[in-house]
Amino acid sequence: MKKVLIRRCPVCYSIAGHVREVEIALRRHQGLDVEVIDGHMGEFTVLVNGVEVVRKDGDLPSVETVMMAIESVALPAGCIC
């Protein structure tokens, strides 16, 4: 199972709304354990199994971009998820 951690700005309404959209999309997929935590001001970062795969750099990445980044991460060796 892939552990997905989303770190988000604790006060940005636009990021909060985007995180909700991403979280809804991710929770539809089996094999993903999704957690959202507060990060730094202005932050939107996605980690899979502890490795950063997406970071806000100007505009917020689309839901599709986030999904593709997560799907590109291989499962840990020996995982029979």
C-alpha positions in Angstrom: 0.0 0.0 0.0 1.2 3.5 -0.8 1.2 6.0 2.1 0.3 9.4 0.7 0.9 12.4 2.9 -0.4 15.8 1.8 1.1 18.8 3.6 -0.9 22.0 3.1 -1.0 25.6 4.3 -3.1 25.8 7.4 -4.7 29.1 6.5 -4.9 29.3 2.7 -8.5 28.9 1.6 -7.6 28.2 -2.1 -5.1 25.5 -1.0 -7.6 24.0 1.4 -10.2 23.7 -1.4 -7.7 22.1 -3.7 -6.6 19.6 -1.1 -10.2 18.5 -0.6 -10.5 17.8 -4.3 -7.3 15.9 -4.4 -8.1 14.0 -1.3 -11.6 12.9 -2.7 -9.9 11.7 -5.9 -7.2 9.8 -4.0 -9.7 8.1 -1.6 -11.5 6.6 -4.6 -8.4 4.4 -5.3 -7.7 1.3 -3.4 -4.1 0.8 -2.2 -3.7 4.4 -1.1 -3.5 5.4 2.6 -4.1 9.2 2.5 -3.3 11.6 5.3 -3.5 15.4 5.3 -1.6 17.5 7.7 -0.8 21.2 8.2 2.4 22.4 6.7 4.1 25.7 6.2 2.4 28.9 5.0 1.6 28.6 1.3 2.6 24.9 1.2 1.1 22.2 -0.9 3.4 19.1 -1.0 2.6 15.5 -1.7 4.8 12.7 -0.5 4.5 9.0 -1.3 6.1 6.6 1.2 8.1 9.5 2.5 9.4 10.7 -0.9 8.3 14.1 -2.3 6.5 13.7 -5.6 4.7 17.0 -6.1 5.2 20.5 -4.7 3.4 23.7 -5.4 5.7 25.9 -7.6 3.6 28.9 -8.6 0.2 27.4 -9.6 -1.3 24.5 -7.7 -0.7 21.2 -9.6 -3.9 19.7 -11.1 -5.6 16.7 -9.6 -4.5 14.7 -12.6 -0.9 15.8 -12.2 -1.0 14.7 -8.5 -2.5 11.3 -9.5 0.1 10.7 -12.2 2.9 11.5 -9.8 1.5 9.1 -7.2 0.9 6.3 -9.8 4.5 6.7 -11.0 5.9 5.7 -7.6 6.7 1.9 -7.4 5.4 -0.1 -4.5 8.0 -1.1 -2.0 9.9 -4.3 -2.8 8.1 -7.4 -1.5 4.7 -5.6 -1.2 1.8 -7.9 -2.1 -0.7 -5.0 -1.9 
